[in-house]
């Protein structure tokens, strides 16, 4: 199990799981409304500056650098 780190630091292609939202009630509500809550698994599609494009299933989300730094994630270890 890896130590949590900000989503903005994840490499393109990485599979990660959200473990905490550190941006207060506003960020928590906004992320939950998008379906990105604690426990969600994401794939990082691209990094652009501090921002990232992630996918969950067939849906893609673009998160700005400020938001990406407040979303704490851990690497997903495949069970293969």
N, C-alpha and C positions, 0 to 999 in steps of 0.2 A: 504494500500500500504506500503510495507516494504522499508527500506532504502537499497540502492544498496550495495553489498558486493562482494568480489572477488570469482570467481567460485571455486577456490581451497578450500574455506571454507564451501562449500555446503555439506550437508550430503548425503550419498548414498540413493537413492530412491527419492530425492527431485526433484520437477519440477520447473525449473527456466527459466527466459526470459533474454536474453542478452540486457543490456541497454547502455553499452558503452565499447569501446575497448581503453585501456590506454597504448598501447605499441608502438604508432607511426605508420607511414605509412606502414612499413614492416609487422607488425602484422596485421594491418587492411586488407592489400592486401591478406595475407596468409589465414586469417580466411574467408574472402569473397570468395576466390577461393574454399574453402572447403564447402561453403554454410552456414557458421556460421556467420551471420551478425546481426547487431542491430535489435531486434525484434524477432529473432529466439527463439523458445521454445525448451528446452532440458530436458532430464531426466538424472540425475547423476546415473550411473550404479555401479561404484566402485571408491574408493579413494585408492591411493597407494602412501604413503608418501605425497608429495605436489601435485602430479599429479592426474588426474582424467580420468575416461573413461565415456563419455557421449554419449547419443544417440539422434538422431533427426529422427523420423520415424523409419525405419528399419536400418538406417546407424549408425554405432558406430565410435566414434573418441577418440583417446587417446591424451591427452594434458599433456605436462610436467608441473612441478610445476611453473616454471618461467612464462610460457604462461598463466596458469590457474589463477595466481595472477593478471594478467593484464586485464582479462576479467571480467567486472563488471556485475553482474546479480541481479535480484530480484526474490522473490518467486512468482510462479504463483498461484493465488487463484482460486480454481475450482468453477464453477458456479452451482454446484449440490445442 
